[in-house]
Amino acid sequence: MKQKMKIKIISVGYLKRYLDNKEEKTVEVPSDISVYQAFEYLEIPSGEVMMVTVNGKHAHKEEILQNNDEIKIIPLMGGG
């Protein structure tokens, strides 16, 4: 059985709809997964995420997460 870990997801703007309309949520995910895999696990479309920070630092979607990491997701911005 795969180990689990807890991460905190902080959403900006409309992405909170993927977190039960909350700006932040602590969730359990499988250990040793990447940011991208966490998006898949939590059903957050990665194409809607423009930028990710992990513990306050810019992160790539391939970065492996650790227990108690804080992930902030920032959506694509539109404008004209």
Residue pairs with C-beta under 8 A, 6 or more apart in sequence:
2 30
2 31
3 30
3 31
4 28
4 29
4 30
4 31
5 28
5 29
5 30
5 31
5 65
5 66
5 67
5 68
6 26
6 27
6 28
6 29
6 67
6 68
7 26
7 27
7 29
7 38
7 65
7 67
7 68
7 69
7 70
7 71
8 24
8 25
8 26
8 27
8 68
8 69
8 70
8 71
9 19
9 24
9 25
9 26
9 27
9 38
9 42
9 71
9 72
9 73
10 23
10 24
10 70
10 71
10 72
10 73
11 18
11 19
11 22
11 23
11 24
11 72
11 73
12 72
12 73
12 74
12 75
13 74
13 75
14 75
15 44
15 48
15 49
15 73
15 74
15 75
16 22
16 23
18 42
18 43
18 44
18 45
19 25
27 42
29 38
29 41
29 42
29 65
30 37
30 41
31 67
32 64
32 65
33 41
33 64
33 65
34 61
34 62
34 63
34 64
34 65
35 52
35 54
35 59
35 60
35 61
35 62
35 63
35 65
35 71
36 46
36 61
36 62
38 44
38 65
38 71
39 45
39 46
39 49
39 61
40 46
44 73
46 61
47 76
48 75
48 76
49 73
49 74
49 75
49 76
50 74
50 75
50 76
50 77
51 58
51 73
51 74
52 58
52 59
52 60
52 61
52 71
52 72
52 73
52 74
53 59
53 71
53 72
53 74
54 63
54 65
54 69
54 70
54 71
55 69
55 70
56 70
56 72
59 71
65 71
